[in-house]
Amino acid sequence: MPDPRRQRGRAALSLWLFLAPAILYVVVFFGYPVVKNLLMGFQEYTTRTFYTGEAPWVGMANYVEVVTDSLFSTTVVNTLLFTIGSIAGQFVLGLLFALYFNKKFPLNGVLRSLLLLPWLIPVIAGTAVWKWILDQDGGVLNEVLGGLHVISTPIPWLTSPDLALIAVIIVNVWLGIPFNTTLLYSGLQDIPEELYEAGALDGATGWRAFWHITWPNLRPVVTVVLVLGVVYTLKVLDIIVGLTGGGPANATQTLATDSYRRSFEEFSFGTGAAVSNILILVSLAFAIVYLRLNRRAVDE
C-alpha cells in the first residue's frame, strides 16, 4: 500500500517544480532590478562606478538633491496634470464607446476590433505618426484646421510650453481608450438584461436607467479601471520622450521623464534611481488600493 506521506511529498515537489520557473523569472527580472534600484538611490552611482566598481553610500543625499531641485515641483505638477487629464479623457471616452458598443447593430464586432488598433501599433511607431500629425509646419491637423478656416496660423502643438502638455495628454488618451473600453464593455455585458426590463416598468429608461441600474452594477469595474489607469499613466515615458523629450522648457517633464533624464542623459544614476523610487512608492500605493478594491469586488 502506498505511503501517504511519500505521496504528499511527491505532490509538493511537483508543485514547486511547476512554480520554480515563474519564481525564478520574477526574482531575476523584477525582484533584482527593484532591489538594485532601491540601493542605487542611496549611492553615488555614476559612469565612474562601471570602471572602478565603487559606489559610495550617501544615504538620503540623492533624495535631498532631488526634492530641493527647482525642477522637482514642476515635474510633480506635470505628473498630476498628465495623470488626471489622461485618466479623465480615457475613462469618459472609453465609457461612451463601451455604452455604444453594448447595443446591437451591424458591424459592431468589426468596429470594436478597429478600436483596438492603438493597442496593436507599437508605441514608438504610434508616437512617430502623432508627431507628424501635430507638427506645426507640415502636420495634418494644422493643414485640416487651416483648410476648414478654423485657424489662420499654424498651432505649435509640440513646441509651445502652453500646449505641449495638452498635446501629450491627447495622444495618451488615444492610446488608453481601448483599455478602458474593453474592461467597461466586459462589465456592461455582465449586467443582467432583466434589470433593465424591470426598471423600464417603473419608468427607469435612458439616463435614469444608466444612473440607477448601469452605474451601480458597473462601479466595481470602474474602480479597477481607474486605479489601474493611474498606475499605468504614472510611469508613461515613451510617449513623452517620443513627442517632446520633456520639453519645451520642461513643460512636459514628469517624474518618469526626469528619472530617465538624470540616469541616461546626465548619467547621474543615483539621483535618477531616487526619482524612480519615489514614483515606485506612489504606484505601489495605488496598487495596494487596487488589490483591496478588487478583493472587495470579488467578495461582493
C-alpha positions as CSV (number, residue, x, y, z in Angstrom):
1,M,0.0,0.0,0.0
2,P,1.5,3.4,-1.0
3,D,2.8,5.6,1.8
4,P,0.5,8.7,2.2
5,R,3.5,10.8,3.4
6,R,5.5,9.9,0.3
7,Q,2.6,10.8,-2.0
8,R,2.2,14.1,-0.3
9,G,5.9,14.8,-0.6
10,R,5.8,14.0,-4.3
11,A,2.8,16.2,-4.8
12,A,4.5,19.1,-3.0
13,L,7.7,18.6,-5.0
14,S,5.8,18.6,-8.3
15,L,4.0,21.8,-7.2
16,W,7.3,23.5,-6.5
17,L,8.8,22.3,-9.8
18,F,6.0,23.9,-11.7
19,L,6.3,27.1,-9.7
20,A,10.1,27.3,-9.9
21,P,10.3,28.8,-13.5
22,A,7.8,31.6,-12.6
23,I,9.5,32.3,-9.3
24,L,12.9,32.4,-11.0
25,Y,11.6,34.8,-13.7
26,V,10.0,37.1,-11.1
27,V,13.2,37.2,-9.0
28,V,15.6,37.8,-11.9
29,F,13.6,40.2,-14.0
30,F,11.6,42.0,-11.3
31,G,13.0,41.4,-7.9
32,Y,16.7,42.1,-8.6
33,P,16.1,45.3,-10.6
34,V,13.8,46.7,-7.9
35,V,16.3,45.9,-5.1
36,K,19.2,47.2,-7.2
37,N,17.3,50.5,-7.9
38,L,16.5,50.9,-4.2
39,L,20.1,50.6,-3.3
40,M,21.3,52.9,-6.1
41,G,19.0,55.6,-4.6
42,F,21.3,55.7,-1.6
43,Q,24.6,55.6,-3.5
44,E,26.7,57.9,-5.6
45,Y,26.3,55.8,-8.7
46,T,27.8,57.4,-11.9
47,T,29.6,56.2,-15.0
48,R,32.8,56.0,-12.9
49,T,31.2,53.2,-11.0
50,F,31.3,51.0,-14.1
51,Y,35.1,51.3,-14.2
52,T,36.0,51.4,-10.5
53,G,33.2,49.3,-9.1
54,E,32.9,51.9,-6.3
55,A,29.5,53.4,-5.5
56,P,29.9,55.3,-2.2
57,W,27.0,55.2,0.2
58,V,25.5,58.7,0.5
59,G,22.3,58.0,2.5
60,M,19.5,60.4,1.8
61,A,21.7,62.9,-0.1
62,N,20.2,61.9,-3.5
63,Y,16.7,62.3,-2.3
64,V,17.5,65.7,-0.7
65,E,19.1,66.8,-4.0
66,V,16.0,65.7,-6.0
67,V,13.4,67.2,-3.7
68,T,15.3,70.5,-3.3
69,D,15.8,70.9,-7.1
70,S,13.7,73.7,-8.5
71,L,12.6,71.3,-11.3
72,F,11.0,68.8,-8.8
73,S,7.9,70.9,-8.2
74,T,7.4,71.3,-11.9
75,T,7.7,67.5,-12.5
76,V,5.2,66.8,-9.7
77,V,2.7,69.2,-11.1
78,N,3.1,68.0,-14.6
79,T,2.8,64.4,-13.4
80,L,-0.5,65.2,-11.7
81,L,-1.9,67.2,-14.6
82,F,-0.8,64.5,-17.1
83,T,-2.3,61.7,-15.0
84,I,-5.6,63.5,-14.2
85,G,-6.1,64.7,-17.8
86,S,-5.3,61.3,-19.3
87,I,-7.4,59.3,-16.9
88,A,-10.4,61.6,-17.3
89,G,-10.2,61.6,-21.1
90,Q,-9.6,57.8,-21.3
91,F,-12.4,56.9,-18.9
92,V,-15.1,59.2,-20.3
93,L,-14.4,58.3,-23.9
94,G,-13.9,54.7,-23.0
95,L,-17.3,54.6,-21.2
96,L,-19.1,56.3,-24.1
97,F,-17.6,53.8,-26.5
98,A,-18.5,50.9,-24.2
99,L,-22.1,52.0,-24.0
100,Y,-22.3,52.5,-27.7
101,F,-20.9,49.0,-28.5
102,N,-23.1,47.4,-25.9
103,K,-26.0,48.0,-28.3
104,K,-26.7,45.6,-31.2
105,F,-26.1,47.0,-34.6
106,P,-24.4,45.9,-37.9
107,L,-20.6,45.7,-38.0
108,N,-20.4,46.0,-34.2
109,G,-17.7,43.4,-33.9
110,V,-15.7,44.9,-36.8
111,L,-15.7,48.4,-35.3
112,R,-14.8,47.1,-31.8
113,S,-11.8,45.3,-33.4
114,L,-10.7,48.5,-35.2
115,L,-10.9,50.3,-31.8
116,L,-8.1,48.0,-30.6
117,L,-5.7,49.4,-33.2
118,P,-3.9,51.7,-30.8
119,W,-3.0,48.6,-28.7
120,L,-1.7,46.7,-31.8
121,I,0.5,49.5,-33.1
122,P,3.9,49.7,-31.3
123,V,4.0,52.8,-29.1
124,I,7.1,54.2,-30.8
125,A,5.5,53.9,-34.2
126,G,2.3,55.5,-33.0
127,T,4.2,58.3,-31.4
128,A,6.1,59.0,-34.6
129,V,2.8,59.2,-36.5
130,W,1.3,61.6,-33.9
131,K,4.5,63.7,-34.0
132,W,3.9,64.1,-37.8
133,I,0.2,64.8,-37.3
134,L,0.9,67.5,-34.6
135,D,3.8,69.1,-36.5
136,Q,3.4,72.9,-36.6
137,D,4.5,73.4,-40.2
138,G,3.5,70.3,-42.2
139,G,1.3,68.5,-39.7
140,V,-2.0,67.0,-40.9
141,L,-4.0,68.5,-38.0
142,N,-2.9,72.1,-38.8
143,E,-3.5,71.5,-42.5
144,V,-7.0,70.3,-41.9
145,L,-7.9,73.1,-39.5
146,G,-6.4,75.6,-41.8
147,G,-8.3,74.2,-44.8
148,L,-11.6,74.5,-42.8
149,H,-10.6,78.1,-41.9
150,V,-10.8,77.2,-38.2
151,I,-7.3,78.7,-37.7
152,S,-5.4,81.4,-39.5
153,T,-1.9,80.5,-38.4
154,P,-0.4,77.0,-37.6
155,I,-0.7,76.0,-33.9
156,P,2.6,74.9,-32.3
157,W,1.2,71.8,-30.6
158,L,4.5,70.3,-29.5
159,T,6.7,73.4,-29.3
160,S,4.6,75.7,-27.2
161,P,5.0,75.4,-23.4
162,D,1.3,76.2,-23.0
163,L,0.1,73.5,-25.4
164,A,2.7,70.7,-25.3
165,L,1.3,69.0,-22.2
166,I,-2.2,69.1,-23.7
167,A,-1.0,67.5,-26.9
168,V,0.8,64.7,-25.0
169,I,-2.3,64.1,-22.9
170,I,-4.4,63.8,-26.1
171,V,-2.0,61.2,-27.5
172,N,-2.0,59.2,-24.3
173,V,-5.8,59.4,-24.2
174,W,-5.9,57.9,-27.7
175,L,-3.6,55.1,-26.5
176,G,-5.7,54.3,-23.4
177,I,-9.2,54.3,-24.9
178,P,-9.1,50.6,-26.0
179,F,-8.1,49.5,-22.4
180,N,-10.9,51.4,-20.8
181,T,-13.5,50.4,-23.5
182,T,-12.6,46.7,-23.3
183,L,-12.9,46.5,-19.5
184,L,-16.0,48.6,-19.2
185,Y,-17.7,46.8,-22.1
186,S,-17.0,43.5,-20.3
187,G,-18.6,45.0,-17.2
188,L,-21.7,46.0,-19.1
189,Q,-22.0,42.6,-20.6
190,D,-22.3,41.1,-17.1
191,I,-25.3,43.3,-16.2
192,P,-28.5,41.1,-16.5
193,E,-30.9,42.4,-19.1
194,E,-33.8,41.6,-16.7
195,L,-32.8,44.6,-14.5
196,Y,-33.4,47.0,-17.4
197,E,-36.7,45.3,-18.2
198,A,-37.8,45.6,-14.6
199,G,-36.6,49.2,-14.4
200,A,-38.5,50.1,-17.6
201,L,-41.7,49.0,-15.9
202,D,-41.0,51.6,-13.2
203,G,-40.1,54.3,-15.8
204,A,-36.3,53.9,-15.4
205,T,-35.2,54.4,-19.0
206,G,-32.5,56.4,-20.7
207,W,-30.4,58.5,-18.2
208,R,-32.4,57.2,-15.3
209,A,-31.6,53.6,-16.3
210,F,-27.9,54.4,-16.5
211,W,-27.8,56.1,-13.2
212,H,-29.9,53.6,-11.2
213,I,-29.0,50.4,-12.9
214,T,-25.9,50.6,-15.1
215,W,-23.7,52.7,-12.9
216,P,-24.2,50.8,-9.5
217,N,-23.6,47.5,-11.2
218,L,-20.6,48.9,-13.2
219,R,-19.0,50.5,-10.1
220,P,-16.6,47.7,-9.2
221,V,-15.2,47.6,-12.8
222,V,-14.9,51.4,-12.8
223,T,-12.8,51.3,-9.7
224,V,-10.5,48.7,-11.1
225,V,-10.2,50.7,-14.4
226,L,-9.4,53.9,-12.7
227,V,-6.8,52.5,-10.3
228,L,-5.0,50.5,-13.0
229,G,-5.2,53.5,-15.3
230,V,-3.5,55.7,-12.7
231,V,-0.7,53.1,-12.1
232,Y,-0.1,52.8,-15.9
233,T,-0.2,56.5,-16.5
234,L,2.2,57.5,-13.7
235,K,5.0,55.5,-15.4
236,V,4.4,56.7,-19.0
237,L,7.7,57.5,-20.6
238,D,8.0,56.5,-24.2
239,I,5.1,58.7,-25.4
240,I,6.5,61.9,-23.8
241,V,10.1,61.2,-24.9
242,G,9.0,60.4,-28.4
243,L,6.9,63.5,-28.8
244,T,8.6,66.3,-26.8
245,G,11.5,64.8,-24.9
246,G,10.2,66.6,-21.8
247,G,10.3,70.0,-23.4
248,P,9.7,72.7,-24.4
249,A,11.2,74.4,-21.3
250,N,10.3,71.3,-19.2
251,A,6.6,71.8,-19.9
252,T,6.1,68.1,-20.3
253,Q,8.7,66.9,-17.8
254,T,7.2,64.3,-15.4
255,L,8.7,62.2,-12.7
256,A,9.2,59.3,-15.2
257,T,11.0,61.5,-17.8
258,D,13.0,63.3,-15.1
259,S,14.3,59.9,-13.9
260,Y,15.2,59.0,-17.4
261,R,16.9,62.3,-18.0
262,R,19.0,62.1,-14.8
263,S,20.0,58.5,-15.5
264,F,20.6,58.3,-19.2
265,E,21.3,61.9,-20.2
266,E,23.2,63.2,-17.2
267,F,24.4,59.8,-16.1
268,S,23.6,60.5,-12.5
269,F,22.2,57.1,-11.8
270,G,21.9,57.7,-8.1
271,T,19.5,60.7,-8.3
272,G,17.7,59.0,-11.2
273,A,17.1,56.0,-9.1
274,A,15.9,58.3,-6.3
275,V,13.2,59.8,-8.5
276,S,12.3,56.4,-9.8
277,N,11.9,55.1,-6.2
278,I,9.5,58.0,-5.4
279,L,7.5,57.0,-8.4
280,I,7.5,53.4,-7.3
281,L,6.2,54.3,-3.9
282,V,3.3,56.3,-5.5
283,S,2.5,53.5,-7.9
284,L,2.7,50.9,-5.0
285,A,0.2,52.9,-3.0
286,F,-2.3,52.8,-5.9
287,A,-1.5,49.1,-6.5
288,I,-2.4,48.4,-2.9
289,V,-5.7,50.3,-3.3
290,Y,-6.4,48.3,-6.4
291,L,-5.8,44.9,-4.7
292,R,-8.1,45.8,-1.8
293,L,-10.8,47.1,-4.0
294,N,-10.5,44.1,-6.3
295,R,-10.8,41.8,-3.3
296,R,-13.9,43.7,-2.1
297,A,-15.4,43.4,-5.5
298,V,-14.8,39.7,-5.6
299,D,-16.4,39.3,-2.1
300,E,-19.5,41.2,-3.3
